Amino acid sequence: MRRIPVSLGARSYDIVIGDGIIGKLGDAVRDLGLGSKQMIVTSQTVWPLYGKTVKDSLTTSGFDVCITLTSDDEEAKSFETLTTIFDKLLENDFERNSGIVAVGGGVVGDIAGFAAATFMRGIRFVQVPTTLLAQVDSSIGGKTGVNHPNAKNLIGAFHQPRLVWTDVGTLSTIPERELRSGLAEVVKYSVIADPELFRLLSENVRSFSNISGDTLIETISRCCSIKARIVEQDEREEGIRSILNYGHTVGHALESLTSYAQYTHGEAIAIGMTAAARISLEIDATDRETVQLQENVIRVAGLPTRMHQPIDPVEIVQQLNKDKKRRAGRVRWVLPRRIGEVFLTEDVPPEVVLRVLQGMIAS
């Protein structure tokens, strides 16, 4: 079992990673000294797989537990879902020392975290990620929020969890497409900060669904360590943390324009990383080999490097102007120099972006 600290002063917490540890969550939460009332927020999909195990573990450890079910779809990240959670918290007389336990993927973690951030101006919560994407990325760092019809994650708050409890055994039950989606975030971490992880990924990505628990723990731990160190330096994304958005600029625009129905998050990010590397090549900031190496790994991972949904690249460029990461009205790009190194820039001409995107429409 690995324990990775996220050192943020009074908001510090641990990421615990193991195989077969989900049933031990109750004791870990009790050791945090949290209040006696805990709400599990999970999805209809995850509840029969792991929800009861989590509930039994919390109950055995002395907690009074209630349940709120939602869906796994991006549409669940809405004010309607948020109100449902608030109503349940009020019905069960939750107080400021009570807490929320998010069990599921990124959607569940985002909405449960935002509910915790805003109910009574903030109560404590625990992340129990059950998808690869959530385990390596969204459960860590305190980003919570809901979507706006015009943009993803536009409304939210920074609210750090008290614990991230990651059981790699839960990955055995997620669909292959969702596992591949999570691999996009693993590729992201390797490109922005870890050439050795990129090498390991290149060797194992084709058979990733069959790798051992120990290899999963190592891979996930490397990603979590990268994110933990970056979050420690820049908790509220005012500087270096922006590199974690590699691939997300075009990716989020693509998700919004296709109403979150055509691509999984990871598929959109894979296309976004491909676009970012090609843009970097266009402005002479990287070489063709770097672009090709990244595209090869993305393809072997079973992820797209081209847009198969008929979509106008001009609309994507226009959507970029709604990105919450803009500075003084200019799009902030994360672009690669080489595998393991990226940089931030706001000096990418829109015509370059448009030209790259036009070249990525599948025939």
PALO-134959 format. One record per residue (C-alpha): residue number from 1; z, x, y. Coordinates in Angstrom, 2 decimals. Example, Ala and Ser with C-alpha at 12.3 -4.5 7.8 and 13.67 -1.06 7.14 Angstrom:
2
<r 1; <7.80; 12.30; -4.50>>
<r 2; <7.14; 13.67; -1.06>>
! end
This chain:
363
<r 1; <0.00; 0.00; 0.00>>
<r 2; <-0.99; 1.36; 3.42>>
<r 3; <0.92; 0.75; 6.64>>
<r 4; <-0.92; 1.43; 9.91>>
<r 5; <1.17; 1.14; 13.09>>
<r 6; <-0.27; -0.28; 16.30>>
<r 7; <1.91; 1.28; 18.98>>
<r 8; <2.09; -0.95; 22.06>>
<r 9; <5.71; -0.62; 23.13>>
<r 10; <7.48; -3.97; 22.85>>
<r 11; <4.29; -5.49; 21.41>>
<r 12; <3.98; -2.98; 18.56>>
<r 13; <3.30; -4.13; 15.01>>
<r 14; <2.10; -2.91; 11.63>>
<r 15; <-1.10; -3.54; 9.71>>
<r 16; <-0.13; -3.61; 6.04>>
<r 17; <-2.96; -3.25; 3.52>>
<r 18; <-2.61; -3.64; -0.23>>
<r 19; <-3.97; -5.29; -3.36>>
<r 20; <-2.13; -8.36; -4.65>>
<r 21; <0.46; -8.48; -1.86>>
<r 22; <-0.15; -11.95; -0.42>>
<r 23; <2.74; -13.45; -2.41>>
<r 24; <5.14; -10.97; -0.81>>
<r 25; <4.48; -12.16; 2.74>>
<r 26; <7.67; -14.23; 3.05>>
<r 27; <10.02; -11.28; 2.77>>
<r 28; <7.93; -9.28; 5.27>>
<r 29; <8.07; -12.13; 7.80>>
<r 30; <11.81; -12.58; 7.25>>
<r 31; <12.33; -8.85; 7.93>>
<r 32; <10.74; -9.38; 11.37>>
<r 33; <13.59; -11.69; 12.34>>
<r 34; <11.33; -14.59; 13.26>>
<r 35; <12.60; -18.15; 13.74>>
<r 36; <13.16; -20.47; 10.80>>
<r 37; <10.15; -22.74; 11.52>>
<r 38; <6.69; -21.47; 10.67>>
<r 39; <3.35; -23.27; 10.78>>
<r 40; <0.56; -22.14; 8.48>>
<r 41; <-2.85; -22.63; 10.10>>
<r 42; <-5.60; -22.29; 7.52>>
<r 43; <-8.89; -23.88; 6.47>>
<r 44; <-9.73; -26.47; 3.87>>
<r 45; <-11.52; -23.69; 1.99>>
<r 46; <-8.70; -21.16; 2.01>>
<r 47; <-5.79; -23.57; 1.47>>
<r 48; <-6.38; -24.16; -2.27>>
<r 49; <-7.02; -20.45; -2.83>>
<r 50; <-4.14; -18.83; -0.95>>
<r 51; <-2.40; -21.40; 1.26>>
<r 52; <0.04; -22.62; -1.37>>
<r 53; <0.90; -19.02; -2.34>>
<r 54; <1.71; -18.24; 1.30>>
<r 55; <3.67; -21.47; 1.70>>
<r 56; <5.72; -20.83; -1.45>>
<r 57; <6.41; -17.26; -0.36>>
<r 58; <7.62; -18.37; 3.08>>
<r 59; <9.68; -21.23; 1.65>>
<r 60; <11.33; -18.97; -0.93>>
<r 61; <12.25; -16.60; 1.91>>
<r 62; <14.08; -19.43; 3.70>>
<r 63; <11.49; -20.74; 6.16>>
<r 64; <10.83; -24.38; 7.04>>
<r 65; <7.05; -24.60; 6.73>>
<r 66; <4.41; -27.10; 7.90>>
<r 67; <0.65; -26.94; 7.47>>
<r 68; <-2.37; -27.51; 9.73>>
<r 69; <-5.85; -27.45; 8.20>>
<r 70; <-9.07; -26.77; 10.07>>
<r 71; <-12.59; -25.67; 9.17>>
<r 72; <-14.10; -22.19; 8.90>>
<r 73; <-17.00; -22.98; 11.24>>
<r 74; <-17.34; -21.68; 14.79>>
<r 75; <-17.26; -25.31; 15.95>>
<r 76; <-13.57; -25.31; 15.00>>
<r 77; <-12.85; -22.90; 17.85>>
<r 78; <-12.53; -25.80; 20.27>>
<r 79; <-9.99; -27.55; 22.46>>
<r 80; <-10.00; -30.42; 20.00>>
<r 81; <-8.69; -28.16; 17.23>>
<r 82; <-6.24; -26.61; 19.66>>
<r 83; <-4.84; -30.03; 20.54>>
<r 84; <-4.43; -30.85; 16.84>>
<r 85; <-2.33; -27.72; 16.40>>
<r 86; <-0.26; -28.46; 19.51>>
<r 87; <0.40; -32.02; 18.33>>
<r 88; <1.63; -30.76; 14.97>>
<r 89; <3.88; -28.17; 16.61>>
<r 90; <5.43; -30.85; 18.80>>
<r 91; <5.84; -33.31; 15.92>>
<r 92; <7.79; -30.66; 14.00>>
<r 93; <10.00; -29.68; 16.95>>
<r 94; <8.77; -26.10; 17.19>>
<r 95; <10.58; -23.91; 19.72>>
<r 96; <9.95; -20.57; 21.35>>
<r 97; <11.45; -18.64; 18.45>>
<r 98; <9.22; -20.50; 15.96>>
<r 99; <5.94; -19.02; 14.77>>
<r 100; <2.43; -19.50; 13.45>>
<r 101; <0.95; -17.83; 10.37>>
<r 102; <-2.86; -17.66; 10.43>>
<r 103; <-4.32; -17.53; 6.91>>
<r 104; <-8.09; -17.17; 6.76>>
<r 105; <-11.05; -15.59; 8.49>>
<r 106; <-11.84; -14.84; 12.09>>
<r 107; <-12.20; -18.45; 13.19>>
<r 108; <-8.75; -19.39; 11.89>>
<r 109; <-7.20; -16.24; 13.34>>
<r 110; <-8.76; -16.79; 16.77>>
<r 111; <-7.74; -20.43; 17.15>>
<r 112; <-4.26; -19.98; 15.64>>
<r 113; <-3.66; -16.94; 17.82>>
<r 114; <-4.74; -18.79; 20.95>>
<r 115; <-2.43; -21.69; 20.06>>
<r 116; <0.42; -19.19; 19.67>>
<r 117; <-0.49; -17.52; 22.97>>
<r 118; <-0.39; -20.78; 24.92>>
<r 119; <2.20; -23.03; 23.26>>
<r 120; <5.37; -22.85; 25.38>>
<r 121; <3.68; -19.91; 27.14>>
<r 122; <3.66; -17.89; 23.97>>
<r 123; <5.26; -17.94; 20.54>>
<r 124; <5.02; -15.33; 17.80>>
<r 125; <2.38; -15.28; 15.10>>
<r 126; <1.31; -13.40; 11.99>>
<r 127; <-2.22; -12.69; 10.81>>
<r 128; <-3.08; -12.98; 7.10>>
<r 129; <-6.84; -12.21; 7.07>>
<r 130; <-8.74; -13.25; 3.93>>
<r 131; <-12.30; -12.16; 4.82>>
<r 132; <-13.64; -8.63; 5.21>>
<r 133; <-14.64; -9.30; 8.81>>
<r 134; <-11.14; -10.45; 9.70>>
<r 135; <-9.46; -7.65; 7.74>>
<r 136; <-11.33; -4.84; 9.48>>
<r 137; <-11.67; -6.36; 12.93>>
<r 138; <-10.72; -9.77; 14.29>>
<r 139; <-7.11; -9.87; 13.02>>
<r 140; <-6.26; -6.69; 14.94>>
<r 141; <-5.86; -6.18; 18.66>>
<r 142; <-4.64; -9.51; 19.99>>
<r 143; <-7.92; -11.11; 21.08>>
<r 144; <-7.61; -14.87; 20.68>>
<r 145; <-9.69; -17.72; 21.99>>
<r 146; <-12.04; -20.67; 21.74>>
<r 147; <-15.72; -21.08; 22.43>>
<r 148; <-17.37; -22.75; 25.40>>
<r 149; <-20.68; -24.56; 24.83>>
<r 150; <-22.39; -21.91; 26.95>>
<r 151; <-20.77; -18.76; 25.53>>
<r 152; <-18.72; -17.48; 22.62>>
<r 153; <-15.01; -16.64; 23.08>>
<r 154; <-15.25; -17.34; 26.80>>
<r 155; <-11.78; -18.90; 26.99>>
<r 156; <-8.89; -16.97; 25.50>>
<r 157; <-5.93; -14.66; 25.87>>
<r 158; <-4.63; -11.31; 24.69>>
<r 159; <-1.70; -12.08; 22.39>>
<r 160; <-0.71; -9.48; 19.81>>
<r 161; <0.44; -10.58; 16.34>>
<r 162; <3.82; -9.48; 15.03>>
<r 163; <2.27; -8.41; 11.73>>
<r 164; <-1.13; -8.17; 10.05>>
<r 165; <-0.75; -8.67; 6.28>>
<r 166; <-3.99; -7.75; 4.49>>
<r 167; <-4.51; -8.37; 0.78>>
<r 168; <-7.87; -6.94; -0.32>>
<r 169; <-7.63; -9.07; -3.45>>
<r 170; <-8.64; -12.10; -1.37>>
<r 171; <-12.13; -10.63; -0.99>>
<r 172; <-12.89; -11.48; -4.62>>
<r 173; <-13.21; -15.16; -3.71>>
<r 174; <-15.37; -15.03; -0.61>>
<r 175; <-19.12; -15.76; -0.91>>
<r 176; <-21.47; -12.78; -1.10>>
<r 177; <-23.04; -13.67; 2.26>>
<r 178; <-19.64; -13.60; 3.96>>
<r 179; <-18.81; -10.24; 2.35>>
<r 180; <-22.09; -8.83; 3.65>>
<r 181; <-21.30; -10.30; 7.05>>
<r 182; <-18.05; -8.33; 7.13>>
<r 183; <-19.94; -5.16; 6.25>>
<r 184; <-21.62; -5.35; 9.65>>
<r 185; <-18.26; -4.61; 11.29>>
<r 186; <-17.68; -1.71; 8.87>>
<r 187; <-21.07; -0.30; 9.89>>
<r 188; <-20.02; -0.76; 13.52>>
<r 189; <-16.86; 1.31; 13.10>>
<r 190; <-18.73; 4.08; 11.33>>
<r 191; <-21.37; 4.30; 14.06>>
<r 192; <-18.94; 4.27; 16.98>>
<r 193; <-16.33; 6.67; 15.63>>
<r 194; <-16.52; 7.84; 12.00>>
<r 195; <-19.53; 9.79; 10.62>>
<r 196; <-17.70; 10.34; 7.32>>
<r 197; <-17.22; 6.60; 6.87>>
<r 198; <-20.94; 6.18; 7.60>>
<r 199; <-21.72; 8.67; 4.83>>
<r 200; <-19.42; 6.90; 2.37>>
<r 201; <-20.90; 3.55; 3.35>>
<r 202; <-24.43; 4.87; 2.84>>
<r 203; <-23.49; 5.84; -0.72>>
<r 204; <-21.61; 2.65; -1.65>>
<r 205; <-22.99; -0.22; 0.42>>
<r 206; <-25.50; -1.42; -2.19>>
<r 207; <-22.74; -2.06; -4.75>>
<r 208; <-19.97; -2.87; -2.26>>
<r 209; <-19.00; -6.13; -3.95>>
<r 210; <-18.09; -4.19; -7.11>>
<r 211; <-16.07; -1.31; -5.66>>
<r 212; <-12.47; -0.77; -6.70>>
<r 213; <-9.41; -2.04; -4.89>>
<r 214; <-8.46; 1.53; -3.95>>
<r 215; <-11.86; 2.12; -2.34>>
<r 216; <-11.57; -1.19; -0.49>>
<r 217; <-8.14; -0.21; 0.80>>
<r 218; <-9.49; 3.16; 1.96>>
<r 219; <-12.51; 1.61; 3.70>>
<r 220; <-10.50; -1.11; 5.41>>
<r 221; <-7.77; 1.34; 6.38>>
<r 222; <-10.26; 3.65; 8.08>>
<r 223; <-11.64; 0.77; 10.14>>
<r 224; <-8.16; -0.50; 11.04>>
<r 225; <-7.02; 2.99; 12.05>>
<r 226; <-9.97; 3.34; 14.42>>
<r 227; <-9.28; -0.03; 16.02>>
<r 228; <-5.53; 0.60; 16.23>>
<r 229; <-6.00; 3.90; 18.07>>
<r 230; <-8.50; 2.35; 20.51>>
<r 231; <-6.30; -0.69; 21.19>>
<r 232; <-3.33; 1.61; 21.84>>
<r 233; <-5.35; 3.36; 24.56>>
<r 234; <-6.79; 0.22; 26.11>>
<r 235; <-5.05; -2.99; 25.09>>
<r 236; <-6.82; -5.32; 27.52>>
<r 237; <-10.36; -3.90; 27.29>>
<r 238; <-10.53; -2.26; 30.68>>
<r 239; <-12.16; 0.93; 29.41>>
<r 240; <-12.67; 2.55; 26.02>>
<r 241; <-11.93; -0.62; 24.04>>
<r 242; <-15.32; -1.90; 25.16>>
<r 243; <-16.97; 0.35; 22.55>>
<r 244; <-15.66; -2.09; 19.91>>
<r 245; <-18.28; -4.50; 21.26>>
<r 246; <-21.09; -2.39; 19.82>>
<r 247; <-23.79; -4.82; 18.69>>
<r 248; <-21.94; -7.80; 20.13>>
<r 249; <-23.86; -8.10; 23.40>>
<r 250; <-27.10; -9.30; 21.82>>
<r 251; <-25.19; -10.61; 18.79>>
<r 252; <-23.09; -13.10; 20.76>>
<r 253; <-26.13; -14.25; 22.73>>
<r 254; <-28.01; -14.86; 19.49>>
<r 255; <-25.10; -16.85; 18.04>>
<r 256; <-24.82; -19.02; 21.14>>
<r 257; <-28.54; -19.72; 21.37>>
<r 258; <-28.72; -20.78; 17.72>>
<r 259; <-25.57; -22.94; 18.01>>
<r 260; <-23.71; -20.71; 15.52>>
<r 261; <-25.76; -22.31; 12.72>>
<r 262; <-28.53; -19.82; 11.89>>
<r 263; <-26.65; -16.53; 11.56>>
<r 264; <-23.21; -15.51; 10.39>>
<r 265; <-21.30; -13.41; 12.91>>
<r 266; <-22.04; -10.24; 10.97>>
<r 267; <-25.74; -11.03; 10.69>>
<r 268; <-25.95; -11.52; 14.45>>
<r 269; <-24.05; -8.27; 15.05>>
<r 270; <-26.39; -6.41; 12.67>>
<r 271; <-29.33; -7.55; 14.78>>
<r 272; <-27.37; -6.64; 17.90>>
<r 273; <-26.68; -3.10; 16.62>>
<r 274; <-30.35; -2.69; 15.77>>
<r 275; <-31.27; -3.76; 19.30>>
<r 276; <-28.69; -1.44; 20.85>>
<r 277; <-29.98; 1.58; 18.93>>
<r 278; <-33.59; 0.80; 19.85>>
<r 279; <-32.62; 0.35; 23.50>>
<r 280; <-30.85; 3.72; 23.39>>
<r 281; <-34.03; 5.27; 21.99>>
<r 282; <-36.10; 3.61; 24.73>>
<r 283; <-33.97; 5.20; 27.46>>
<r 284; <-33.97; 8.60; 25.68>>
<r 285; <-30.24; 8.53; 24.93>>
<r 286; <-30.62; 8.91; 21.15>>
<r 287; <-33.18; 10.09; 18.61>>
<r 288; <-35.35; 8.25; 16.13>>
<r 289; <-33.40; 9.61; 13.15>>
<r 290; <-30.18; 7.95; 14.36>>
<r 291; <-31.99; 4.65; 14.76>>
<r 292; <-33.52; 4.94; 11.30>>
<r 293; <-30.26; 5.94; 9.59>>
<r 294; <-28.48; 2.91; 11.02>>
<r 295; <-31.29; 0.49; 10.16>>
<r 296; <-31.42; 1.79; 6.58>>
<r 297; <-27.70; 1.13; 6.04>>
<r 298; <-27.95; -2.32; 7.61>>
<r 299; <-30.89; -3.26; 5.38>>
<r 300; <-29.28; -1.96; 2.19>>
<r 301; <-26.14; -3.92; 3.11>>
<r 302; <-28.30; -7.04; 2.91>>
<r 303; <-28.16; -7.68; 6.65>>
<r 304; <-31.06; -8.46; 9.02>>
<r 305; <-32.59; -6.05; 11.50>>
<r 306; <-35.06; -8.62; 12.84>>
<r 307; <-34.81; -12.14; 14.18>>
<r 308; <-36.21; -14.61; 11.67>>
<r 309; <-35.34; -17.73; 13.65>>
<r 310; <-38.12; -18.51; 16.14>>
<r 311; <-36.49; -17.71; 19.45>>
<r 312; <-37.76; -16.62; 22.85>>
<r 313; <-36.51; -13.11; 23.76>>
<r 314; <-36.54; -14.21; 27.41>>
<r 315; <-33.81; -16.74; 26.55>>
<r 316; <-31.71; -13.97; 25.01>>
<r 317; <-32.01; -11.87; 28.17>>
<r 318; <-31.00; -14.89; 30.24>>
<r 319; <-28.04; -15.55; 27.92>>
<r 320; <-26.83; -11.98; 28.43>>
<r 321; <-26.10; -12.91; 32.04>>
<r 322; <-23.35; -15.23; 30.76>>
<r 323; <-21.64; -12.46; 28.79>>
<r 324; <-17.97; -12.17; 29.73>>
<r 325; <-18.20; -8.36; 29.59>>
<r 326; <-20.46; -8.17; 32.65>>
<r 327; <-19.37; -5.96; 35.55>>
<r 328; <-20.43; -7.01; 39.06>>
<r 329; <-23.10; -9.21; 37.51>>
<r 330; <-24.53; -6.39; 35.36>>
<r 331; <-24.60; -6.36; 31.58>>
<r 332; <-22.38; -3.67; 30.08>>
<r 333; <-24.04; -2.05; 27.07>>
<r 334; <-22.55; -0.02; 24.23>>
<r 335; <-25.28; 2.32; 22.99>>
<r 336; <-25.31; 5.09; 20.36>>
<r 337; <-25.98; 8.76; 21.02>>
<r 338; <-25.60; 9.74; 17.38>>
<r 339; <-23.76; 8.47; 14.31>>
<r 340; <-20.09; 8.59; 15.31>>
<r 341; <-20.61; 8.58; 19.10>>
<r 342; <-21.46; 5.80; 21.53>>
<r 343; <-21.36; 5.43; 25.30>>
<r 344; <-21.06; 2.66; 27.89>>
<r 345; <-23.70; 1.97; 30.51>>
<r 346; <-24.75; -0.73; 32.94>>
<r 347; <-28.05; 0.96; 33.72>>
<r 348; <-30.41; -0.63; 31.21>>
<r 349; <-33.38; -2.31; 32.90>>
<r 350; <-33.90; -5.93; 31.74>>
<r 351; <-37.56; -5.15; 31.01>>
<r 352; <-36.45; -2.54; 28.45>>
<r 353; <-34.21; -5.08; 26.73>>
<r 354; <-37.00; -7.64; 26.71>>
<r 355; <-39.50; -5.15; 25.26>>
<r 356; <-37.11; -4.16; 22.46>>
<r 357; <-36.29; -7.77; 21.59>>
<r 358; <-39.96; -8.73; 21.54>>
<r 359; <-40.51; -6.00; 18.96>>
<r 360; <-37.76; -7.43; 16.75>>
<r 361; <-39.27; -10.88; 16.17>>
<r 362; <-40.19; -11.18; 12.50>>
<r 363; <-43.80; -12.08; 11.91>>
! end
